[in-house]
Amino acid sequence: MVVAYVLSSAFRGVIVGILVAVIGAFFTAVGVARPVYLAAFGIVISLLFAALGVAGGLWADDFDDLTMMNQFILRPLVFFGGVFYSLNELPLILQQVSLLNPMIYMVNGVRFGFLGVSEVDPTQSLIVLVGLTCFVVIGDIVLFRRGYGLTE
């Protein structure tokens, strides 16, 4: 059942991503430098967020709990994920600490797919994200088997 939840959520994420990209193509001339990498990162990132969504849904008692996850976990990771700055501008120690943030790998992977430029090795990024996705999916399976969040 976990696989069905994760795959259906990821499918929805991929469809939304494709629609946003198609609409965005009307407003910009940015092409796709590495389509295979872009597709791989799109699928893996969608699977990761789908699996995290399943875990969040099991944990949350109401919608406010899901909002709390977004505000206090996801948003800071995005802001410190290299979206708005280059990793090369940080001191060396902060560059190393930043590599603990999974958003660094997501941002650089998608950036590599679109622009062909990345501050982190794209293959390494993909391996890290696949590993993290497997870890979260296994966690979801364990939570489902225990019945966590399924019953009162």
C-alpha positions as a printed Julia matrix, in Angstrom:
152×3 Matrix{Float64}:
  0.0    0.0     0.0
  2.9    2.34    0.74
  4.25   1.9    -2.78
  0.84   2.81   -4.22
  0.66   5.97   -2.11
  4.21   7.01   -2.98
  3.92   6.23   -6.7
  0.58   8.0    -7.08
  1.87  11.06   -5.24
  5.08  11.07   -7.26
  3.13  10.71  -10.51
  1.09  13.76   -9.58
  4.3   15.64   -8.8
  5.86  14.73  -12.14
  2.72  15.81  -14.02
  2.66  19.15  -12.19
  6.37  19.62  -12.89
  5.9   18.94  -16.59
  2.97  21.37  -16.78
  4.96  24.09  -15.01
  7.9   23.51  -17.37
  5.67  23.68  -20.46
  4.01  26.89  -19.27
  7.4   28.32  -18.27
  8.74  27.6   -21.76
  6.42  30.3   -23.1
  8.07  32.92  -20.88
 11.77  32.08  -21.12
 14.31  30.8   -23.58
 16.07  28.46  -21.13
 16.52  25.07  -22.72
 17.3   21.66  -21.31
 21.03  20.93  -21.41
 20.89  17.39  -19.96
 17.39  15.88  -20.43
 18.29  12.47  -18.99
 19.61  14.0   -15.78
 16.65  16.36  -15.57
 14.19  13.48  -15.94
 16.07  11.36  -13.4
 16.18  14.16  -10.84
 12.54  15.01  -11.48
 11.48  11.44  -10.79
 13.72  10.9    -7.76
 12.79  14.24   -6.18
  9.1   13.53   -6.75
  9.46  10.1    -5.15
 11.34  11.57   -2.19
  8.76  14.26   -1.51
  5.93  11.76   -2.0
  7.51   9.45    0.57
  8.03  12.36    2.96
  4.4   13.33    2.4
  3.25   9.86    3.38
  5.34  10.04    6.57
  4.0   13.51    7.29
  0.44  12.34    6.73
  0.92   9.49    9.19
  2.47  11.82   11.78
  0.08  14.76   11.46
 -3.05  14.92   13.56
 -4.44  17.84   11.58
 -3.55  20.2     8.76
 -1.7   22.53   11.14
  0.87  19.82   11.79
  1.58  19.55    8.06
  1.92  23.33    7.89
  4.4   23.15   10.75
  6.51  20.66    8.77
  6.54  23.06    5.84
  7.39  26.12    7.93
 10.03  24.7    10.25
 11.65  21.93    8.22
 11.16  22.37    4.48
 11.42  26.15    4.16
 14.72  26.51    6.06
 16.18  23.65    4.02
 15.2   25.48    0.82
 16.62  28.81    1.97
 19.93  27.17    2.92
 19.9   24.85   -0.1
 21.87  26.93   -2.56
 18.82  28.28   -4.37
 19.67  31.92   -3.74
 23.46  31.77   -3.47
 26.45  29.87   -4.74
 28.12  27.34   -2.48
 31.46  28.68   -3.67
 30.72  31.99   -1.9
 30.62  30.28    1.49
 33.64  29.62    3.71
 34.96  26.06    3.34
 33.49  24.84    6.63
 30.01  26.1     5.68
 30.34  24.47    2.28
 30.95  21.15    4.01
 28.05  21.67    6.43
 25.78  22.61    3.51
 26.39  19.19    1.97
 24.29  17.73    4.81
 21.26  19.51    3.35
 19.47  17.34    0.76
 18.18  20.47   -1.0
 21.74  21.18   -2.17
 21.65  17.98   -4.2
 18.16  18.64   -5.55
 18.88  22.21   -6.58
 22.2   21.37   -8.2
 20.75  18.34   -9.95
 17.9   20.28  -11.52
 20.28  23.17  -12.31
 22.55  20.68  -14.07
 19.63  19.28  -16.04
 18.54  22.69  -17.26
 21.82  24.61  -17.53
 24.52  21.95  -17.57
 26.19  23.62  -14.56
 26.46  22.21  -11.05
 28.53  22.89   -7.94
 28.12  19.28   -6.8
 28.83  16.24   -8.95
 25.42  15.38  -10.48
 25.99  11.64  -10.3
 26.89  11.95   -6.62
 23.76  14.06   -6.1
 21.6   11.44   -7.75
 23.13   8.67   -5.61
 22.54  10.65   -2.42
 18.92  11.38   -3.35
 18.19   7.78   -4.38
 19.63   6.57   -1.07
 17.6    9.1     0.9
 14.45   8.17   -1.02
 14.96   4.47   -0.28
 15.53   5.29    3.39
 12.3    7.3     3.64
 10.26   4.68    1.74
 11.56   1.96    4.06
 10.62   4.2     7.0
  7.11   4.56    5.56
  6.8    0.79    5.23
  7.91   0.31    8.84
  5.4    2.93   10.04
  2.59   1.26    8.07
  3.42  -2.18    9.42
  3.34  -0.84   12.96
  0.06   0.9    12.28
  1.51   4.26   13.28
 -0.93   7.06   12.54
 -3.47   4.67   11.04
 -5.59   4.08   14.12
 -6.59   6.13   17.13
